[in-house]
């Protein structure tokens, strides 16, 4: 699987919709800018069927500098997070659309028996 960049997403949207790539680029960049601004303001962004962006607080904690071994205190901070929706999780976990049924449960042949890897069914 390859990494998908913002530019490649813009290009795919342009192909599938027929809209001008520059217009799509403006919309995508505005969306991402607004997403960042709302997170900075402390808002949670929920996109139903896709996931939720939020900032979660992390408590201050002691840590150790690996170079010197000195103990340092890491300040309390906000950490941006993303939680996938159950719809997306289910699609990712099924992998039927991307890899096909054969790749989800690979078979290993040992002498005269076939072993189904990842199968919950003990009868196989």
C-alpha positions, 0 to 999 in steps of 0.5 A: 500500500502506498502513502496518499498525499493531499495532492493525490487526494485532490487529484482523485476528487477532481477525476471523480467529480469533474470539478477543477483541481484548483477549486478542490484544492481551495476547499480541501485546504480550507477544510484542513485549516478550519479543522486545525483552528477548531482543535486549537480552540478546544472543540471536538470535531465529529464527522459521522461515519468517519471519526472524531478529532479531539484534543485530550489532556495529558498529565504532567509526569516525570521522565528520564533524559536518555543521554544524561539519565537526569530526571526531568518533568514533562509539563501537562499538555494537550495531545491531538487525537483521532478516533475512527468511527465503528463504520470505518473500523469495520471496513478496515478490519474486514479488508474484503474490499481491499485485499479480497477474501483469500488474503484475509485468511491465508492458508498454510500447507503442512505435509497433508493438512491445510491450516487456516491461519486466523480462523476462529473455527476449530473444526477446520 
